[in-house]
Amino acid sequence: MPDESLIQAEWEKHGTCSFRSADEYLNTIEKVFTGLTIPNLKQILRDKNI
């Protein structure tokens, strides 16, 4: 998850007009972040012989 200040800034900029509540916003971003798989760049480059 992003740090608290980023979450707050994103809530103020985007969340307030896209979600009915802060809880709904936080639950949604938690689902998104827990579902992300960050690729291993070193392994990708190694596999491509780069």
N, CA, C and O atoms as a Tripos MOL2 file, in Angstrom:
@<TRIPOS>MOLECULE
protein
  200   199    50     0     0
PROTEIN
NO_CHARGES

@<TRIPOS>ATOM
      1 N           0.8400   -1.1790    0.0000 N.3       1 MET1
      2 CA          0.0000    0.0000    0.0000 C.3       1 MET1
      3 C           0.8870    1.2440    0.0000 C.2       1 MET1
      4 O           1.9780    1.2410    0.5700 O.2       1 MET1
      5 N           0.4130    2.2910   -0.6360 N.am      2 PRO2
      6 CA          1.1350    3.5620   -0.5880 C.3       2 PRO2
      7 C           1.1370    4.1110    0.8420 C.2       2 PRO2
      8 O           0.3840    3.6480    1.6990 O.2       2 PRO2
      9 N           1.9830    5.0870    1.0770 N.am      3 ASP3
     10 CA          2.0180    5.6550    2.4250 C.3       3 ASP3
     11 C           0.7890    6.5340    2.6760 C.2       3 ASP3
     12 O           0.0550    6.8920    1.7550 O.2       3 ASP3
     13 N           0.5940    6.8650    3.9400 N.am      4 GLU4
     14 CA         -0.6030    7.5770    4.3730 C.3       4 GLU4
     15 C          -0.7970    8.9200    3.6730 C.2       4 GLU4
     16 O          -1.9240    9.2820    3.3350 O.2       4 GLU4
     17 N           0.2860    9.6610    3.4520 N.am      5 SER5
     18 CA          0.1490   10.9820    2.8200 C.3       5 SER5
     19 C          -0.3020   10.8650    1.3650 C.2       5 SER5
     20 O          -1.0720   11.6980    0.8870 O.2       5 SER5
     21 N           0.1700    9.8420    0.6630 N.am      6 LEU6
     22 CA         -0.2730    9.6360   -0.7220 C.3       6 LEU6
     23 C          -1.7420    9.2200   -0.7540 C.2       6 LEU6
     24 O          -2.5130    9.7140   -1.5770 O.2       6 LEU6
     25 N          -2.1220    8.3210    0.1320 N.am      7 ILE7
     26 CA         -3.5230    7.9000    0.1900 C.3       7 ILE7
     27 C          -4.4240    9.1060    0.4590 C.2       7 ILE7
     28 O          -5.4610    9.2630   -0.1850 O.2       7 ILE7
     29 N          -4.0310    9.9530    1.4040 N.am      8 GLN8
     30 CA         -4.8190   11.1440    1.7360 C.3       8 GLN8
     31 C          -4.9340   12.0790    0.5370 C.2       8 GLN8
     32 O          -6.0220   12.5670    0.2340 O.2       8 GLN8
     33 N          -3.8280   12.3290   -0.1400 N.am      9 ALA9
     34 CA         -3.8390   13.2270   -1.3000 C.3       9 ALA9
     35 C          -4.7090   12.6660   -2.4180 C.2       9 ALA9
     36 O          -5.4590   13.4060   -3.0550 O.2       9 ALA9
     37 N          -4.6130   11.3690   -2.6590 N.am     10 GLU10
     38 CA         -5.4170   10.7510   -3.7200 C.3      10 GLU10
     39 C          -6.9000   10.7400   -3.3550 C.2      10 GLU10
     40 O          -7.7560   10.9170   -4.2220 O.2      10 GLU10
     41 N          -7.2040   10.5330   -2.0770 N.am     11 TRP11
     42 CA         -8.5980   10.5920   -1.6260 C.3      11 TRP11
     43 C          -9.1670   11.9800   -1.8940 C.2      11 TRP11
     44 O         -10.2720   12.1150   -2.4210 O.2      11 TRP11
     45 N          -8.4080   13.0110   -1.5290 N.am     12 GLU12
     46 CA         -8.8750   14.3850   -1.7130 C.3      12 GLU12
     47 C          -9.0280   14.7380   -3.1880 C.2      12 GLU12
     48 O          -9.9590   15.4550   -3.5560 O.2      12 GLU12
     49 N          -8.1350   14.2500   -4.0290 N.am     13 LYS13
     50 CA         -8.1660   14.6100   -5.4460 C.3      13 LYS13
     51 C          -9.1670   13.7680   -6.2420 C.2      13 LYS13
     52 O          -9.8780   14.3000   -7.0950 O.2      13 LYS13
     53 N          -9.2300   12.4640   -5.9720 N.am     14 HIS14
     54 CA        -10.0360   11.5690   -6.8020 C.3      14 HIS14
     55 C         -11.1410   10.8460   -6.0400 C.2      14 HIS14
     56 O         -12.2420   10.6510   -6.5550 O.2      14 HIS14
     57 N         -10.8360   10.4560   -4.8180 N.am     15 GLY15
     58 CA        -11.7650    9.6200   -4.0630 C.3      15 GLY15
     59 C         -13.0720   10.2850   -3.7160 C.2      15 GLY15
     60 O         -14.1290    9.6570   -3.7700 O.2      15 GLY15
     61 N         -13.0060   11.5530   -3.3600 N.am     16 THR16
     62 CA        -14.2150   12.2400   -2.9080 C.3      16 THR16
     63 C         -15.2810   12.3390   -3.9920 C.2      16 THR16
     64 O         -16.4680   12.4200   -3.6730 O.2      16 THR16
     65 N         -14.8970   12.3360   -5.2460 N.am     17 CYS17
     66 CA        -15.8980   12.4230   -6.3110 C.3      17 CYS17
     67 C         -16.2080   11.0550   -6.9240 C.2      17 CYS17
     68 O         -17.1330   10.9320   -7.7270 O.2      17 CYS17
     69 N         -15.4440   10.0350   -6.5530 N.am     18 SER18
     70 CA        -15.6250    8.7170   -7.1550 C.3      18 SER18
     71 C         -16.2480    7.6920   -6.2130 C.2      18 SER18
     72 O         -16.7730    6.6770   -6.6710 O.2      18 SER18
     73 N         -16.2000    7.9410   -4.9090 N.am     19 PHE19
     74 CA        -16.6850    6.9780   -3.9220 C.3      19 PHE19
     75 C         -17.6250    7.6680   -2.9480 C.2      19 PHE19
     76 O         -17.5310    8.8740   -2.7210 O.2      19 PHE19
     77 N         -18.5330    6.8850   -2.3740 N.am     20 ARG20
     78 CA        -19.5040    7.4490   -1.4370 C.3      20 ARG20
     79 C         -18.9130    7.7320   -0.0670 C.2      20 ARG20
     80 O         -19.4210    8.5710    0.6780 O.2      20 ARG20
     81 N         -17.8240    7.0210    0.2670 N.am     21 SER21
     82 CA        -17.2250    7.2280    1.5870 C.3      21 SER21
     83 C         -15.7350    6.9120    1.5360 C.2      21 SER21
     84 O         -15.2490    6.2600    0.6120 O.2      21 SER21
     85 N         -15.0300    7.3880    2.5470 N.am     22 ALA22
     86 CA        -13.6010    7.0790    2.6540 C.3      22 ALA22
     87 C         -13.3930    5.5810    2.8530 C.2      22 ALA22
     88 O         -12.4380    5.0130    2.3240 O.2      22 ALA22
     89 N         -14.2840    4.9350    3.6160 N.am     23 ASP23
     90 CA        -14.1680    3.4880    3.8230 C.3      23 ASP23
     91 C         -14.2730    2.7250    2.5100 C.2      23 ASP23
     92 O         -13.5090    1.7900    2.2720 O.2      23 ASP23
     93 N         -15.2150    3.1180    1.6580 N.am     24 GLU24
     94 CA        -15.3690    2.4640    0.3600 C.3      24 GLU24
     95 C         -14.1030    2.6570   -0.4820 C.2      24 GLU24
     96 O         -13.6350    1.7220   -1.1310 O.2      24 GLU24
     97 N         -13.5660    3.8530   -0.4640 N.am     25 TYR25
     98 CA        -12.3320    4.1480   -1.1970 C.3      25 TYR25
     99 C         -11.1740    3.3030   -0.6770 C.2      25 TYR25
    100 O         -10.4610    2.6720   -1.4570 O.2      25 TYR25
    101 N         -10.9870    3.2900    0.6440 N.am     26 LEU26
    102 CA         -9.8810    2.5370    1.2360 C.3      26 LEU26
    103 C         -10.0140    1.0420    0.9790 C.2      26 LEU26
    104 O          -9.0180    0.3760    0.6980 O.2      26 LEU26
    105 N         -11.2200    0.5070    1.0700 N.am     27 ASN27
    106 CA        -11.4260   -0.9150    0.7800 C.3      27 ASN27
    107 C         -11.0910   -1.2310   -0.6710 C.2      27 ASN27
    108 O         -10.5110   -2.2760   -0.9680 O.2      27 ASN27
    109 N         -11.4540   -0.3340   -1.5640 N.am     28 THR28
    110 CA        -11.1760   -0.5440   -2.9850 C.3      28 THR28
    111 C          -9.6850   -0.5050   -3.2780 C.2      28 THR28
    112 O          -9.1790   -1.3770   -3.9850 O.2      28 THR28
    113 N          -8.9700    0.4790   -2.7560 N.am     29 ILE29
    114 CA         -7.5380    0.5360   -3.0530 C.3      29 ILE29
    115 C          -6.7910   -0.6140   -2.3900 C.2      29 ILE29
    116 O          -5.7780   -1.0780   -2.9120 O.2      29 ILE29
    117 N          -7.2850   -1.0780   -1.2420 N.am     30 GLU30
    118 CA         -6.6520   -2.2340   -0.6050 C.3      30 GLU30
    119 C          -6.7930   -3.4720   -1.4920 C.2      30 GLU30
    120 O          -5.8380   -4.2310   -1.6520 O.2      30 GLU30
    121 N          -7.9740   -3.6760   -2.0650 N.am     31 LYS31
    122 CA         -8.1890   -4.8080   -2.9790 C.3      31 LYS31
    123 C          -7.2800   -4.6970   -4.1990 C.2      31 LYS31
    124 O          -6.6910   -5.6860   -4.6350 O.2      31 LYS31
    125 N          -7.1700   -3.5000   -4.7410 N.am     32 VAL32
    126 CA         -6.3200   -3.2920   -5.9160 C.3      32 VAL32
    127 C          -4.8610   -3.6050   -5.5860 C.2      32 VAL32
    128 O          -4.2040   -4.3440   -6.3190 O.2      32 VAL32
    129 N          -4.3600   -3.0530   -4.5030 N.am     33 PHE33
    130 CA         -2.9470   -3.2410   -4.1620 C.3      33 PHE33
    131 C          -2.6230   -4.6680   -3.7610 C.2      33 PHE33
    132 O          -1.5330   -5.1540   -4.0620 O.2      33 PHE33
    133 N          -3.5380   -5.3500   -3.0890 N.am     34 THR34
    134 CA         -3.2580   -6.7400   -2.7190 C.3      34 THR34
    135 C          -3.3250   -7.6510   -3.9410 C.2      34 THR34
    136 O          -2.7550   -8.7420   -3.9320 O.2      34 THR34
    137 N          -4.0110   -7.2140   -4.9840 N.am     35 GLY35
    138 CA         -4.1050   -8.0110   -6.2000 C.3      35 GLY35
    139 C          -2.9780   -7.7720   -7.1900 C.2      35 GLY35
    140 O          -2.8670   -8.4890   -8.1850 O.2      35 GLY35
    141 N          -2.1430   -6.7800   -6.9330 N.am     36 LEU36
    142 CA         -1.0470   -6.4680   -7.8490 C.3      36 LEU36
    143 C           0.1050   -7.4440   -7.6980 C.2      36 LEU36
    144 O           0.4330   -7.8820   -6.5950 O.2      36 LEU36
    145 N           0.7010   -7.7710   -8.8080 N.am     37 THR37
    146 CA          1.9370   -8.5370   -8.8020 C.3      37 THR37
    147 C           2.9890   -7.6800   -9.4880 C.2      37 THR37
    148 O           2.8810   -7.3740  -10.6760 O.2      37 THR37
    149 N           3.9910   -7.3020   -8.7380 N.am     38 ILE38
    150 CA          5.0550   -6.4700   -9.2910 C.3      38 ILE38
    151 C           6.0870   -7.3860   -9.9300 C.2      38 ILE38
    152 O           6.6540   -8.2440   -9.2540 O.2      38 ILE38
    153 N           6.3350   -7.2160  -11.2180 N.am     39 PRO39
    154 CA          7.2780   -8.1020  -11.9010 C.3      39 PRO39
    155 C           8.7030   -7.9290  -11.3870 C.2      39 PRO39
    156 O           9.1050   -6.8440  -10.9670 O.2      39 PRO39
    157 N           9.4390   -9.0020  -11.4300 N.am     40 ASN40
    158 CA         10.8440   -8.9940  -11.0420 C.3      40 ASN40
    159 C          11.6530   -8.5820  -12.2670 C.2      40 ASN40
    160 O          11.9300   -9.4040  -13.1400 O.2      40 ASN40
    161 N          12.0280   -7.3150  -12.3270 N.am     41 LEU41
    162 CA         12.7150   -6.7680  -13.4930 C.3      41 LEU41
    163 C          14.0390   -7.4750  -13.7490 C.2      41 LEU41
    164 O          14.3860   -7.7460  -14.8990 O.2      41 LEU41
    165 N          14.7750   -7.7720  -12.6930 N.am     42 LYS42
    166 CA         16.0580   -8.4620  -12.8720 C.3      42 LYS42
    167 C          15.8570   -9.8190  -13.5310 C.2      42 LYS42
    168 O          16.6240  -10.2040  -14.4130 O.2      42 LYS42
    169 N          14.8300  -10.5400  -13.1050 N.am     43 GLN43
    170 CA         14.5660  -11.8560  -13.6870 C.3      43 GLN43
    171 C          14.1340  -11.7340  -15.1470 C.2      43 GLN43
    172 O          14.5460  -12.5370  -15.9840 O.2      43 GLN43
    173 N          13.3250  -10.7570  -15.4510 N.am     44 ILE44
    174 CA         12.8790  -10.5450  -16.8330 C.3      44 ILE44
    175 C          14.0780  -10.2600  -17.7290 C.2      44 ILE44
    176 O          14.2020  -10.8470  -18.8050 O.2      44 ILE44
    177 N          14.9580   -9.3660  -17.2960 N.am     45 LEU45
    178 CA         16.1490   -9.0350  -18.0840 C.3      45 LEU45
    179 C          17.0570  -10.2540  -18.2310 C.2      45 LEU45
    180 O          17.6110  -10.4900  -19.3040 O.2      45 LEU45
    181 N          17.2080  -11.0170  -17.1690 N.am     46 ARG46
    182 CA         18.0330  -12.2200  -17.2070 C.3      46 ARG46
    183 C          17.4500  -13.2320  -18.2020 C.2      46 ARG46
    184 O          18.1830  -13.8390  -18.9820 O.2      46 ARG46
    185 N          16.1340  -13.4030  -18.1660 N.am     47 ASP47
    186 CA         15.4720  -14.3410  -19.0760 C.3      47 ASP47
    187 C          15.6290  -13.9310  -20.5400 C.2      47 ASP47
    188 O          15.6530  -14.7810  -21.4300 O.2      47 ASP47
    189 N          15.7360  -12.6260  -20.7830 N.am     48 LYS48
    190 CA         15.8940  -12.1100  -22.1490 C.3      48 LYS48
    191 C          17.3630  -11.9440  -22.5290 C.2      48 LYS48
    192 O          17.6830  -11.4440  -23.6070 O.2      48 LYS48
    193 N          18.2480  -12.3700  -21.6320 N.am     49 ASN49
    194 CA         19.6970  -12.2350  -21.8470 C.3      49 ASN49
    195 C          20.1160  -10.7850  -22.0810 C.2      49 ASN49
    196 O          20.9360  -10.4950  -22.9510 O.2      49 ASN49
    197 N          19.5590   -9.9110  -21.3170 N.am     50 ILE50
    198 CA         19.8790   -8.4800  -21.4280 C.3      50 ILE50
    199 C          20.7930   -8.0960  -20.2870 C.2      50 ILE50
    200 O          21.1920   -6.9370  -20.1790 O.2      50 ILE50
@<TRIPOS>BOND
     1     1     2 1
     2     2     3 1
     3     3     4 2
     4     3     5 am
     5     5     6 1
     6     6     7 1
     7     7     8 2
     8     7     9 am
     9     9    10 1
    10    10    11 1
    11    11    12 2
    12    11    13 am
    13    13    14 1
    14    14    15 1
    15    15    16 2
    16    15    17 am
    17    17    18 1
    18    18    19 1
    19    19    20 2
    20    19    21 am
    21    21    22 1
    22    22    23 1
    23    23    24 2
    24    23    25 am
    25    25    26 1
    26    26    27 1
    27    27    28 2
    28    27    29 am
    29    29    30 1
    30    30    31 1
    31    31    32 2
    32    31    33 am
    33    33    34 1
    34    34    35 1
    35    35    36 2
    36    35    37 am
    37    37    38 1
    38    38    39 1
    39    39    40 2
    40    39    41 am
    41    41    42 1
    42    42    43 1
    43    43    44 2
    44    43    45 am
    45    45    46 1
    46    46    47 1
    47    47    48 2
    48    47    49 am
    49    49    50 1
    50    50    51 1
    51    51    52 2
    52    51    53 am
    53    53    54 1
    54    54    55 1
    55    55    56 2
    56    55    57 am
    57    57    58 1
    58    58    59 1
    59    59    60 2
    60    59    61 am
    61    61    62 1
    62    62    63 1
    63    63    64 2
    64    63    65 am
    65    65    66 1
    66    66    67 1
    67    67    68 2
    68    67    69 am
    69    69    70 1
    70    70    71 1
    71    71    72 2
    72    71    73 am
    73    73    74 1
    74    74    75 1
    75    75    76 2
    76    75    77 am
    77    77    78 1
    78    78    79 1
    79    79    80 2
    80    79    81 am
    81    81    82 1
    82    82    83 1
    83    83    84 2
    84    83    85 am
    85    85    86 1
    86    86    87 1
    87    87    88 2
    88    87    89 am
    89    89    90 1
    90    90    91 1
    91    91    92 2
    92    91    93 am
    93    93    94 1
    94    94    95 1
    95    95    96 2
    96    95    97 am
    97    97    98 1
    98    98    99 1
    99    99   100 2
   100    99   101 am
   101   101   102 1
   102   102   103 1
   103   103   104 2
   104   103   105 am
   105   105   106 1
   106   106   107 1
   107   107   108 2
   108   107   109 am
   109   109   110 1
   110   110   111 1
   111   111   112 2
   112   111   113 am
   113   113   114 1
   114   114   115 1
   115   115   116 2
   116   115   117 am
   117   117   118 1
   118   118   119 1
   119   119   120 2
   120   119   121 am
   121   121   122 1
   122   122   123 1
   123   123   124 2
   124   123   125 am
   125   125   126 1
   126   126   127 1
   127   127   128 2
   128   127   129 am
   129   129   130 1
   130   130   131 1
   131   131   132 2
   132   131   133 am
   133   133   134 1
   134   134   135 1
   135   135   136 2
   136   135   137 am
   137   137   138 1
   138   138   139 1
   139   139   140 2
   140   139   141 am
   141   141   142 1
   142   142   143 1
   143   143   144 2
   144   143   145 am
   145   145   146 1
   146   146   147 1
   147   147   148 2
   148   147   149 am
   149   149   150 1
   150   150   151 1
   151   151   152 2
   152   151   153 am
   153   153   154 1
   154   154   155 1
   155   155   156 2
   156   155   157 am
   157   157   158 1
   158   158   159 1
   159   159   160 2
   160   159   161 am
   161   161   162 1
   162   162   163 1
   163   163   164 2
   164   163   165 am
   165   165   166 1
   166   166   167 1
   167   167   168 2
   168   167   169 am
   169   169   170 1
   170   170   171 1
   171   171   172 2
   172   171   173 am
   173   173   174 1
   174   174   175 1
   175   175   176 2
   176   175   177 am
   177   177   178 1
   178   178   179 1
   179   179   180 2
   180   179   181 am
   181   181   182 1
   182   182   183 1
   183   183   184 2
   184   183   185 am
   185   185   186 1
   186   186   187 1
   187   187   188 2
   188   187   189 am
   189   189   190 1
   190   190   191 1
   191   191   192 2
   192   191   193 am
   193   193   194 1
   194   194   195 1
   195   195   196 2
   196   195   197 am
   197   197   198 1
   198   198   199 1
   199   199   200 2
@<TRIPOS>SUBSTRUCTURE
     1 MET1         2 RESIDUE 1 A MET
     2 PRO2         6 RESIDUE 1 A PRO
     3 ASP3        10 RESIDUE 1 A ASP
     4 GLU4        14 RESIDUE 1 A GLU
     5 SER5        18 RESIDUE 1 A SER
     6 LEU6        22 RESIDUE 1 A LEU
     7 ILE7        26 RESIDUE 1 A ILE
     8 GLN8        30 RESIDUE 1 A GLN
     9 ALA9        34 RESIDUE 1 A ALA
    10 GLU10       38 RESIDUE 1 A GLU
    11 TRP11       42 RESIDUE 1 A TRP
    12 GLU12       46 RESIDUE 1 A GLU
    13 LYS13       50 RESIDUE 1 A LYS
    14 HIS14       54 RESIDUE 1 A HIS
    15 GLY15       58 RESIDUE 1 A GLY
    16 THR16       62 RESIDUE 1 A THR
    17 CYS17       66 RESIDUE 1 A CYS
    18 SER18       70 RESIDUE 1 A SER
    19 PHE19       74 RESIDUE 1 A PHE
    20 ARG20       78 RESIDUE 1 A ARG
    21 SER21       82 RESIDUE 1 A SER
    22 ALA22       86 RESIDUE 1 A ALA
    23 ASP23       90 RESIDUE 1 A ASP
    24 GLU24       94 RESIDUE 1 A GLU
    25 TYR25       98 RESIDUE 1 A TYR
    26 LEU26      102 RESIDUE 1 A LEU
    27 ASN27      106 RESIDUE 1 A ASN
    28 THR28      110 RESIDUE 1 A THR
    29 ILE29      114 RESIDUE 1 A ILE
    30 GLU30      118 RESIDUE 1 A GLU
    31 LYS31      122 RESIDUE 1 A LYS
    32 VAL32      126 RESIDUE 1 A VAL
    33 PHE33      130 RESIDUE 1 A PHE
    34 THR34      134 RESIDUE 1 A THR
    35 GLY35      138 RESIDUE 1 A GLY
    36 LEU36      142 RESIDUE 1 A LEU
    37 THR37      146 RESIDUE 1 A THR
    38 ILE38      150 RESIDUE 1 A ILE
    39 PRO39      154 RESIDUE 1 A PRO
    40 ASN40      158 RESIDUE 1 A ASN
    41 LEU41      162 RESIDUE 1 A LEU
    42 LYS42      166 RESIDUE 1 A LYS
    43 GLN43      170 RESIDUE 1 A GLN
    44 ILE44      174 RESIDUE 1 A ILE
    45 LEU45      178 RESIDUE 1 A LEU
    46 ARG46      182 RESIDUE 1 A ARG
    47 ASP47      186 RESIDUE 1 A ASP
    48 LYS48      190 RESIDUE 1 A LYS
    49 ASN49      194 RESIDUE 1 A ASN
    50 ILE50      198 RESIDUE 1 A ILE
